[in-house]
């Protein structure tokens, strides 16, 4: 979990006029008012599984990167999300969520930060590698940045569970079916 938020700090460094050609390491603090969720739909309703905000404990973390012409290239920056820290609001839905992610065999989701392309002061594009249930895929998507007392990063990623060879459980003899498309939403706040 620690390294996931580290890449957001480097955007701040880049906009501050710092240009590095060698590997740099910086420390940031993840604030507990950050949020991360996975949302989806079934043929009859919607669901949302929120990552436990208590995981954000104002701890400091390190990020390793190279600043190269408005792009931040990351080295060995991997975030580990424990599946058990997601709560879908109901014990049965939690069980289905863990069955979907094959939590018993693969208890963690890994996010490897690869690159951030900086466009303007308030937006950028991030490239992440997700490993879910032992399958790894790369995704590139936009993020929004705001600057106040803290640095805030907001974004969402839509992905298909079949990209990870996941089979959505169907309930009541197949009458309730989870859609293959899910969305990962984040609203992250950090302090430098």
Backbone torsions as a table, in degrees:
resi	resn	phi	psi	omega
1	UNK	NA	-33.4	-173.4
2	UNK	-60.5	-48.3	-173.9
3	UNK	-72.6	-18.8	-179.3
4	UNK	-57.3	-43.7	-175.6
5	UNK	-85.7	-10.7	-176.4
6	UNK	-64.5	-36.1	-176.9
7	UNK	-65.7	-25.5	-179.6
8	UNK	-66.9	-34.1	179.2
9	UNK	-63.4	-35.0	-176.5
10	UNK	-66.6	-26.6	175.0
11	UNK	-60.9	-42.9	177.9
12	UNK	-57.9	-44.6	-179.8
13	UNK	-62.1	-40.0	-178.7
14	UNK	-65.6	-43.4	179.7
15	UNK	-71.1	-17.1	177.8
16	UNK	-80.5	-1.1	176.9
17	UNK	93.2	6.4	178.9
18	UNK	-82.6	129.9	177.9
19	UNK	-126.4	116.7	-179.5
20	UNK	-111.5	149.1	173.3
21	UNK	-115.5	-7.7	177.8
22	UNK	-116.7	168.0	-178.5
23	UNK	-64.4	127.2	179.1
24	UNK	-114.6	152.5	175.6
25	UNK	-126.5	130.4	179.2
26	UNK	-130.5	155.8	175.5
27	UNK	-109.5	140.4	174.9
28	UNK	-134.2	166.6	175.2
29	UNK	-120.3	128.5	176.3
30	UNK	-87.5	125.3	-177.0
31	UNK	-87.8	144.8	-175.9
32	UNK	-69.8	-8.6	176.4
33	UNK	-85.6	11.5	174.4
34	UNK	-77.8	156.9	177.6
35	UNK	-141.5	152.7	178.4
36	UNK	-147.7	129.2	-178.7
37	UNK	-144.4	158.9	173.7
38	UNK	-119.8	125.0	-179.9
39	UNK	-120.6	154.3	178.5
40	UNK	-161.9	-177.8	-179.1
41	UNK	-135.1	158.0	169.3
42	UNK	-118.2	-179.0	178.2
43	UNK	-71.7	-5.9	177.8
44	UNK	-125.4	-18.3	179.6
45	UNK	-161.4	-172.7	179.6
46	UNK	-113.9	160.8	173.9
47	UNK	-139.6	156.4	177.8
48	UNK	-141.9	129.0	177.8
49	UNK	-116.0	116.1	-175.9
50	UNK	-99.2	138.2	175.3
51	UNK	-76.1	135.0	-175.6
52	UNK	-59.7	117.4	-178.4
53	UNK	-65.9	-16.1	177.5
54	UNK	-67.4	-15.0	177.1
55	UNK	-67.7	-26.5	176.7
56	UNK	-86.0	101.9	-170.0
57	UNK	-115.0	27.9	-177.8
58	UNK	59.5	26.8	176.4
59	UNK	-81.6	151.1	176.1
60	UNK	-90.9	146.5	-177.6
61	UNK	-134.4	158.5	179.5
62	UNK	-109.6	144.0	174.9
63	UNK	-126.7	143.5	-179.1
64	UNK	-119.8	127.1	-174.5
65	UNK	-157.0	166.1	171.6
66	UNK	-122.5	132.1	177.6
67	UNK	-95.2	116.3	-175.2
68	UNK	-137.4	101.1	174.9
69	UNK	48.3	66.9	178.1
70	UNK	60.4	26.5	173.0
71	UNK	-136.5	138.3	176.6
72	UNK	-109.0	120.8	-177.7
73	UNK	-108.3	124.3	-172.5
74	UNK	-100.5	147.4	177.8
75	UNK	-124.5	128.6	174.6
76	UNK	51.3	42.2	178.5
77	UNK	-109.9	93.6	-176.0
78	UNK	-120.7	128.4	176.6
79	UNK	-99.1	132.5	176.4
80	UNK	-110.2	120.4	176.6
81	UNK	-108.0	119.1	176.7
82	UNK	-78.8	125.3	-177.7
83	UNK	-55.2	-34.4	-177.1
84	UNK	-64.2	-15.7	179.7
85	UNK	-85.1	1.9	174.2
86	UNK	-93.5	135.9	178.1
87	UNK	-125.4	123.8	-178.4
88	UNK	-97.9	5.9	174.1
89	UNK	92.6	-9.3	-179.4
90	UNK	-153.0	139.3	-176.5
91	UNK	-55.9	-42.5	-178.4
92	UNK	-68.0	-40.7	178.2
93	UNK	-67.4	-37.8	175.4
94	UNK	-58.8	-43.3	179.9
95	UNK	-62.0	-44.9	178.8
96	UNK	-62.7	-39.5	179.1
97	UNK	-62.0	-44.5	179.7
98	UNK	-70.1	-33.2	173.8
99	UNK	-63.6	-44.1	179.2
100	UNK	-58.3	-46.2	-177.1
101	UNK	-81.9	-2.4	-177.5
102	UNK	56.4	47.0	-174.1
103	UNK	-58.4	-35.6	-178.5
104	UNK	-59.9	-39.4	-179.5
105	UNK	-90.5	-35.9	-178.1
106	UNK	-125.7	84.2	-172.4
107	UNK	-74.3	-3.2	-175.8
108	UNK	-135.3	152.1	170.0
109	UNK	-107.1	134.8	179.3
110	UNK	-111.7	131.7	175.7
111	UNK	-117.1	117.1	179.1
112	UNK	-105.3	118.1	179.8
113	UNK	-80.6	123.2	-177.2
114	UNK	-106.1	-46.4	-173.0
115	UNK	-160.5	147.6	169.6
116	UNK	-126.4	122.5	173.9
117	UNK	-97.2	121.8	-177.9
118	UNK	-91.6	127.9	-178.2
119	UNK	-104.9	-67.7	178.7
120	UNK	-128.7	-178.8	-175.7
121	UNK	-60.5	-31.9	-174.4
122	UNK	-110.3	4.7	177.0
123	UNK	-146.2	155.8	-177.8
124	UNK	-156.1	172.3	175.3
125	UNK	-124.0	131.2	-178.5
126	UNK	-110.7	143.3	173.2
127	UNK	-113.8	120.5	-179.4
128	UNK	-124.4	150.1	171.6
129	UNK	-109.4	120.6	178.3
130	UNK	-101.0	134.3	171.1
131	UNK	-118.6	113.0	-179.8
132	UNK	-126.6	128.9	179.9
133	UNK	53.0	37.8	175.5
134	UNK	81.7	0.7	-179.9
135	UNK	-109.8	133.6	-177.8
136	UNK	-111.5	134.4	176.4
137	UNK	-140.3	147.1	176.9
138	UNK	-96.2	144.6	176.7
139	UNK	-138.8	145.1	177.8
140	UNK	-126.4	126.6	-176.6
141	UNK	-153.7	158.4	-177.5
142	UNK	-78.9	151.4	171.8
143	UNK	-131.8	151.9	178.1
144	UNK	-110.1	138.8	-177.0
145	UNK	-120.9	132.6	172.2
146	UNK	-125.5	148.6	-174.3
147	UNK	-120.4	114.3	174.3
148	UNK	-139.3	-129.5	175.9
149	UNK	-68.2	-23.4	177.3
150	UNK	-136.1	169.7	178.3
151	UNK	-98.4	129.1	-176.0
152	UNK	-117.4	134.0	179.7
153	UNK	-123.4	124.6	-177.8
154	UNK	-125.4	135.2	177.9
155	UNK	-167.9	170.3	175.6
156	UNK	-147.6	149.7	179.6
157	UNK	-130.9	126.0	174.5
158	UNK	-97.9	133.0	177.9
159	UNK	-144.0	164.3	-178.9
160	UNK	-105.0	128.9	-177.7
161	UNK	-63.7	-23.0	178.3
162	UNK	-68.6	-20.0	174.9
163	UNK	-59.9	-22.2	-177.8
164	UNK	-112.5	18.3	-178.9
165	UNK	55.8	35.9	178.7
166	UNK	-94.8	140.9	178.6
167	UNK	-112.9	114.9	-179.6
168	UNK	-66.2	132.0	177.9
169	UNK	-69.7	140.6	174.5
170	UNK	-107.6	146.8	-174.6
171	UNK	-118.4	159.8	177.7
172	UNK	49.4	62.2	177.3
173	UNK	58.1	34.5	176.4
174	UNK	84.1	7.6	-179.7
175	UNK	-76.9	-26.7	176.6
176	UNK	-111.9	120.7	-175.8
177	UNK	-127.7	133.0	177.1
178	UNK	-81.3	133.3	176.2
179	UNK	-68.0	150.1	-176.5
180	UNK	-73.1	-26.3	-178.6
181	UNK	-84.9	128.1	173.9
182	UNK	-125.9	168.0	-178.5
183	UNK	-130.9	132.1	174.1
184	UNK	-102.9	120.4	-177.8
185	UNK	-112.9	137.7	175.2
186	UNK	-139.4	146.3	176.6
187	UNK	-139.6	93.4	-169.5
188	UNK	-111.1	135.3	179.3
189	UNK	-120.6	131.4	179.4
190	UNK	-131.6	158.1	176.9
191	UNK	-123.5	135.5	-179.3
192	UNK	-93.3	NA	NA
